[in-house]
Amino acid sequence: MTASIPTRAPTRHEEVPLSTALEAGAAAAVAAAVVNVLISALARAMLGIGEEFVPLTPGPIVLWTTIGAVVGALGWRRVVTHSARAGALLRVLVPTVLVLSFAPDLALLVDDSTPGQTTAGVVILMVLHVVTATVVVLTLRWTMPYRC
């Protein structure tokens, strides 16, 4: 009697349509961008962060929030479609990607070459990453739920 050893992890076998991922990413991007622009405006007003610190202006916030939301939705789709243990994988992957997303902000603190940059401004940028991740995860759990 021989034991068979699986050579590949079981898959979910339910393909999430690409259109679902893109629509969910776009919806999350809009919601997160609105919240992020509002947080940025409040933070700039309350903390005296000037318009010369471009990363906290609406254009870059909307751009990077949209990129993060759509790429996150595509990654989420990949995981829930191909992993039999999507929930466990996402519980590790999402916080890991969030922490890695802080790298450019931390580099700003070391480099100090961006006009108008303050430590408070960089911390607010990091808060915007957390807001985006939260909105995206909540949206994707609803639109592309995973099975544990």
C-alpha positions as a printed NumPy array, in Angstrom:
array([[  0.   ,   0.   ,   0.   ],
       [  1.444,   3.338,  -1.024],
       [  0.423,   6.733,   0.201],
       [ -0.181,   9.399,  -2.349],
       [  1.352,  12.747,  -1.66 ],
       [ -0.399,  15.675,  -3.246],
       [  1.969,  17.696,  -5.363],
       [ -0.25 ,  20.737,  -5.551],
       [ -2.509,  22.466,  -3.062],
       [ -6.211,  22.194,  -3.822],
       [ -7.738,  25.198,  -5.542],
       [-11.026,  26.927,  -5.047],
       [-12.232,  26.132,  -8.588],
       [-14.518,  29.173,  -8.664],
       [-13.102,  31.752, -11.007],
       [-13.866,  35.29 ,  -9.869],
       [-14.482,  37.301, -13.037],
       [-11.859,  39.917, -13.831],
       [-14.654,  42.462, -14.25 ],
       [-15.74 ,  41.818, -10.648],
       [-12.234,  42.528,  -9.379],
       [-11.881,  45.68 , -11.466],
       [-15.304,  46.994, -10.449],
       [-14.628,  46.26 ,  -6.777],
       [-11.205,  47.892,  -7.015],
       [-12.693,  50.959,  -8.677],
       [-15.45 ,  51.246,  -6.062],
       [-12.928,  50.892,  -3.243],
       [-10.656,  53.423,  -4.946],
       [-13.4  ,  56.044,  -5.127],
       [-14.418,  55.56 ,  -1.496],
       [-10.837,  55.496,  -0.198],
       [ -9.786,  58.471,  -2.333],
       [-12.616,  60.62 ,  -0.992],
       [-11.751,  59.726,   2.602],
       [ -8.018,  60.191,   1.986],
       [ -8.435,  63.613,   0.362],
       [-10.597,  64.723,   3.305],
       [ -8.063,  63.433,   5.847],
       [ -5.266,  65.15 ,   3.948],
       [ -7.122,  68.469,   3.838],
       [ -7.882,  68.31 ,   7.555],
       [ -4.324,  67.308,   8.428],
       [ -2.796,  70.035,   6.274],
       [ -5.059,  72.638,   7.88 ],
       [ -4.591,  71.418,  11.447],
       [ -0.872,  70.635,  11.264],
       [  0.168,  73.507,   9.013],
       [  1.477,  71.271,   6.25 ],
       [  1.857,  73.407,   3.132],
       [  0.802,  72.731,  -0.457],
       [  4.474,  72.453,  -1.379],
       [  4.433,  68.948,   0.126],
       [  2.974,  67.497,  -3.072],
       [  2.388,  63.924,  -1.837],
       [ -0.41 ,  65.265,   0.404],
       [ -2.214,  67.111,  -2.387],
       [ -5.336,  65.658,  -4.034],
       [ -3.767,  64.603,  -7.367],
       [ -1.141,  62.212,  -6.007],
       [ -3.512,  60.973,  -3.314],
       [ -6.187,  60.01 ,  -5.843],
       [ -3.607,  58.481,  -8.22 ],
       [ -1.834,  56.299,  -5.645],
       [ -5.056,  55.371,  -3.845],
       [ -6.533,  54.184,  -7.148],
       [ -3.424,  52.201,  -8.065],
       [ -3.335,  50.584,  -4.621],
       [ -7.03 ,  49.7  ,  -4.66 ],
       [ -7.036,  48.193,  -8.157],
       [ -3.784,  46.259,  -7.684],
       [ -5.079,  45.056,  -4.311],
       [ -8.335,  43.877,  -5.906],
       [ -6.443,  41.993,  -8.604],
       [ -4.218,  40.334,  -6.006],
       [ -7.232,  39.478,  -3.846],
       [ -8.929,  37.924,  -6.883],
       [ -5.871,  35.809,  -7.554],
       [ -5.778,  34.543,  -3.984],
       [ -9.499,  33.767,  -3.628],
       [ -9.561,  32.054,  -7.014],
       [ -6.462,  29.895,  -6.623],
       [ -6.022,  29.224,  -2.916],
       [ -7.933,  26.645,  -0.929],
       [ -6.901,  28.557,   2.187],
       [ -7.506,  32.086,   0.964],
       [ -8.555,  33.438,   4.346],
       [ -5.373,  32.294,   6.051],
       [ -3.237,  33.561,   3.195],
       [ -4.938,  36.964,   3.101],
       [ -4.572,  37.347,   6.887],
       [ -0.805,  37.24 ,   6.338],
       [ -0.556,  38.851,   2.915],
       [ -2.63 ,  41.996,   3.535],
       [ -0.725,  43.236,   6.617],
       [  2.587,  42.31 ,   4.991],
       [  1.811,  44.342,   1.869],
       [  0.574,  47.221,   4.028],
       [  3.822,  47.303,   6.007],
       [  5.851,  47.119,   2.778],
       [  3.83 ,  50.052,   1.407],
       [  5.325,  52.22 ,   4.156],
       [  8.82 ,  51.888,   2.644],
       [  8.605,  54.962,   0.359],
       [  7.256,  57.04 ,   3.236],
       [ 10.019,  55.892,   5.557],
       [ 12.525,  56.692,   2.807],
       [ 11.168,  60.252,   2.796],
       [ 12.046,  60.545,   6.489],
       [ 15.606,  59.42 ,   5.808],
       [ 16.123,  61.429,   2.619],
       [ 14.405,  64.694,   3.621],
       [ 14.622,  65.992,   0.046],
       [ 10.95 ,  66.649,  -0.699],
       [  9.927,  70.326,  -0.483],
       [  7.592,  71.084,   2.417],
       [  8.186,  67.69 ,   3.993],
       [  7.574,  67.301,   7.704],
       [  7.507,  64.265,   9.939],
       [  3.807,  64.904,  10.535],
       [  3.191,  64.98 ,   6.791],
       [  4.903,  61.642,   6.314],
       [  2.944,  60.114,   9.202],
       [ -0.281,  61.325,   7.568],
       [  0.806,  59.618,   4.328],
       [  1.186,  56.392,   6.288],
       [ -2.269,  56.871,   7.796],
       [ -3.64 ,  57.175,   4.256],
       [ -2.125,  53.771,   3.441],
       [ -3.985,  52.248,   6.393],
       [ -7.241,  53.937,   5.353],
       [ -6.874,  52.655,   1.8  ],
       [ -6.122,  49.114,   2.957],
       [ -9.099,  49.152,   5.32 ],
       [-11.564,  50.39 ,   2.699],
       [-10.224,  47.964,   0.099],
       [-10.383,  44.938,   2.407],
       [-13.915,  45.767,   3.549],
       [-15.028,  46.204,  -0.066],
       [-13.352,  43.025,  -1.274],
       [-14.626,  40.872,   1.575],
       [-18.104,  41.87 ,   0.491],
       [-17.651,  41.613,  -3.292],
       [-15.21 ,  38.686,  -3.464],
       [-15.63 ,  36.702,  -0.241],
       [-13.144,  33.957,   0.462],
       [-13.667,  30.506,   1.844],
       [-11.514,  29.417,   4.747]])
